[in-house]
């Protein structure tokens, strides 16, 4: 049910309650006086209208109902309970207490036949207003609590979405930085080899020498443009300028050796050669295994980890599994590493899955299809 429907049904319920209070005032008037008294009916209708019209409800309704109850007593006591309930819901306890004391105190001094302080109505005179205030306080606190919880849930949802977006952006920046390293290395090799060939210009035909000079110039310009566009993504404090042309290409074997050095038990099975897969796939495999080993150390400390990698076409496959182990309490993570990995794998047209694998084990797997034009031997056609 929507919030608009909730408000509509609440308005219907309030209207029915006020109508019931007006009817009770008329019936009480007939029972006490033996006939219908026009002033009581008119007062009950006016008080009911004040309780139903939002703009008149505060502060006109409390004052009007308090004065009417002080004068007519028990005939309008149900409406006083409605007013006290409304005030208590809005945490206006002092005003509720003031209205109740004013109505009951003034009626005590009136000595009318409809006094609230007769022996027949003495219990309801005290119980009904107190009960209305207590119920109003409880329901008001419950509504505020629900609104606060809804606001917290919405805030947490927005915060989680922002964290996921930040993780995706960070992963894209990391991909760009890695590609900067790899492409810069290869462009520098092209420039180097063309420069070497240009030194042999005396033994080469003039058109070939001209083409080599153009190729060298173009490769150097491309390298400069690449550094300007993507080089800003690198952290200058983390990477020295002298390493600008050093590729960040690292294989899973090095990662496994580092993990074994800190006491982690790892078994790596590789099908095919890393050169059979595109550079972007090799970088993705490295990041997936790195994240899986990190999670295994955090959540299954001491458990052996099995890594299976397939580089050959038609797709690069990677699967990391580990049985349950002891969770460590001395590590804190962002919890969004898988979000970044999923962004990376999806950008390559692949699919990443993670979750229980049975018997309490955990499995992280990815499949990244090779681009068209790669043969079984890893060369492009």
N, C-alpha and C positions, 0 to 999 in steps of 0.2 A: 504494500500500500504506500502510495506516494505521500510526501509531506503535505501537499495541497489537500488530498483526501483526508488525511489525519486532522488537519485544521477544520475542514468542513464538518466532519463527524463530531469533533469537539464542540463546534458551535451548535450543532443540533442537540448535543447532550446538555449544553448549558441552557439552551432555550427551553428544553423539556423540564430541567430542574427549576428554572425561574417560574415557568407556568405552573408547576406543581406547588411552588411556594405561594403563588397568588391564589390558587385554588384552596390551599390549606387556610390562608387568611380569611377567605370568604366563608368557608365551612366553619371555622372556629368562631367567626363573628355570629353566624346563624345559631350555632350551638350555645354560645354564651348569652347572647342578647335575645334569642327567640325570634329574631327577624333580621333581614338584611339591612345593614346600616350603610347608607350611601357614602359617608366620609371614609369608612374603612375600605370599601371597595375601590373608591377613587385613589386613596393613598397606596393601596396594594398595587394597583395598575401603574401608577407613576413610579413607584419604587422598582417594579419589575422592568419598566422601560429603561430606567436609569442603569439597571444592571445589565441590560442587553446591548445598549448603545455604547460602543467602545469609547467615544469621545466624552461621554458623560459619566463613564464608570469611575474615573479618577480625576478629582476627589469628590465629585458631586454625589456619586452613589453612596460612599460610606457616610458622608454627613447626612444625606437625606434619610437613609435607612436608620441611622442612629437616632435621629430626632423622632422619626415615626415610631420606632420601637419604644423609645422612652415615653411616648404619649399613649400608644395603643397597647403596649405590653405584649402579652402572650400571643396576640393576634398576628404580629409580624416577627416573632422570634425566629422562624425558619429563614426569613430573608436576612436577618442579622447574622445568622450562621454562614450564609453564602458570602456576605461581605467580609467576615472575619477569615473565612477560608481563602478568599482572593488575596487579602492583605498578607496572610501567612505565606502563601505560595510565592509572593514577590519579596519575601523577607522583610516586610514592613511590620515587624512584630510590635514595635512601640505604638504605632498607629492603631493596630488591631486591639492591643490592650486598652488604649485610650477610648476607642469606640465602644468596646464591650463594657468598660467601667462606666462610661458616660450614660449608655443606654440603661444598664441595670440600676445604676445609682439614681438617675432621674426618675425612672419608673418606680423605684422604691419610695420616693417622696410624693408621688402623685396620688396614692391611695385610691386608684380607680378599680372598678370591678374586674378589669382585665389585667390586673397587676401580675407581674412575674413572680411575686413573692408569696403567692397563696400556698397553702399546704399541699394542694394537689399538683402544683407546677414547680415546686421548689427544686426538686431533683433535676428536672430538665432545664431549669433556669441556669444552673451552674454547669451541668454536664454538656449540654449541646454546644455552647460557645467554646468551651475548653476543647471538646472533641474536634470541632471545626478547625481550631487553630493548630492542633497537633497533626491532624490529617493534612492540612495545608502545608505545614513545615516539612512533613515527610515527602509529600509528592513534589513540592518545590525543589527540595534537595535532590530527589531522584532525577527530575528533569535536568537540573543543572549538571549532575554527574554524567548523564547520558550525552548531553551536548558536549561536555568536556572530553569524554571518551571518543565521541565521533570526531571532534576536532583533532585529537591526538592521532587517531587512526589516519585521518586525511593528511596530517603533517608527516607522519611516518611514511605514508605512501608516496608523497611528493619527494621526501628526502631519499627514499630508496630509488625512485626514478632518476633523481639527479645524480646519485652515486653511480647508477648503471650507465647513464650518459657520460659521466666523467671517465668511467672505466673504458667505455668504447672509444672516446676521444684519445685517451692515453695510449690505447693499443694501436690506434691508427697512426698516432705520432711515432710510436716505436717502430711500426712497419715502415713508415717513411724514412726514419733515421737508418734503419737497417738497409733499405734499398739504396739510400744515399751512399752508404759504405761500399756495398757490393758494386754498384754502377760506377762509382768514382774509381774503384780499383780497376775495373775492366776498361774504362775510358782512358785511364792513365797508361794501361798496357798498350792500347791502340796507339796513343800518342807516342809512346816510347818506341814501338816497333816501326812506325812510319818514319820517325826521326832517324832511326838506324838505317832504314832503306834510303832515306833522302841523302845520306852521306855517300851513297853509292851512285849518285846521280850521273857521274861521268860514264858509267857503264850501262846506263839505262836510256831508253828512248826518251826524247823530250816530252811527248804527251804523258808517258808514265810518270816522269819526274814531276810534271805539273799536277797530275792527279794526286800523287803522294803528298805534295805540299798542301794542296787543298784539303786532303783527308786529315793531315796533321793539324792544320789550322782549325778545321771544324771540330775535331775531337777535343782540342784544348779549349775552344769556346764553349762546347757542350759541357765539359767538366767544370768550367767556371760558372756557367749558368746553373748547373746542378748544385754546386756548393752554395750559391746565393739563395736558391729556392728552398732546398731541403736541409742545408747545413745548419740553419738556425734552430732546427729541431733538436740538435745534439746539445747536451749539457756541457758547456765549456769547462766546468770544474771537474767533470768526470772523465773527459777525454782530452788529452793534450793535442795541441795543434799538429805536432809531428806525426801523429797517428791518423791523420785525416784520410790517407789512402790505404790504411790497413783494414781489410774487411772484417766484419763481425761474424763471419761464418764459422760456427763451431759445430762439431758433430756430437751426437748423443754419447759416443764412447767417452769423450772427455768429461761430459756431465756425469756419467755413471762412475767414472774413476773418482771424481771429486766427492760424490755421495758416499762411495765406499770408504773413502778416507775418514769420514766422520762417523763410521760405524753402521751405515745402512747396507742391508743385504739386497743386492740387485742382480737380476738375471736378464740379460739383453739378448734377444734373438732378432737378427736382421735378415731380410729376404731381399736380395738385390743390392746394388751399389747406390750410394747417395747421389752419384752423378747422373743416374737414370731419372731423377726427379728434378723439376724446376727449382731454382734457388728459393723462390717464395715457399715452396713446399718444405724444403729442408729447414728453413727458418721456422715455419709453423710447427714442424715435428719437434724441433729443439725446444720451443716454448711450451708445447703440450707436455712433453716429458718433464721439463723443468717444473712446471706447475704441479704435475701429478706427484713428483718426488717430494716437493715441498709440502703438499697436503698430506702425503703418507707420513712424513716426519711429525707433522702436527697432530694428526688424528689417529694414527696407527703406528706409534713409535715401537721400533723393534720388529715389526712385521716385514717379511720378505716382499719385495716388489718384483713383478714380472713385466718386462717391456717387450712388446713384439712390434716390429716395424717392417713394412713392405714398401719399397721404393719403386718397384717396377710398374709400368703401365698395366691396366688402364687407369689406376688410381693409386695415390699414396695412402697407405693405411698405417695407423698407429693405435695401439691398445696398451693400456697400463692398468694392471690389476694388483690388488693387495688384500690379504685377509684382514680380519679385524685385529686391532691391537690396542695399546694403551694410549689414550689421548693425553697430550702434554698440556700443562697449564701455564708454562712460562713463555708461550708464544702468542702473539696477537696479530691477526691479519685483517685485511679490509673485507674479505668475504666476496670480493668482486673479481677475483682472478679468472674464474670460469667465464664471466661475462666478457672480458677482454678476449679470451681465447675463442669464444663463440663468434665474436665480431670478426676476428681474423679469419677463421675457417669459413664463415659465411661469405666474406668478401672474396674468397678464392673459389666460391661455388661449391663448397663442401658441406659436411654435416658433422656436428659434434654432439656426442651424447655422454651423459654421466649419471651414475646412480648405482644402487645396490645390484650385485651380481649373484646373489644367493649365498646362503650360509654366513651372512654378515660381511661378505667381501664387498669391495668397492671397485668400480670399473670406470675408466675414462677412455673413450675411443673416438676416433675421427676418421673420416674418409674424404679425401680431396681428389676429385677427378683431374686427370692430366689434361692440359690443353690439347686441342686437335693438332695433329701433325707430328706427334712423338711416336716413334716406332719402338719395338720391343727392345732394341739395343740402346735406347736412350737418345738417339740422334733425331734431329728434326728433318722432315722431308720438305 
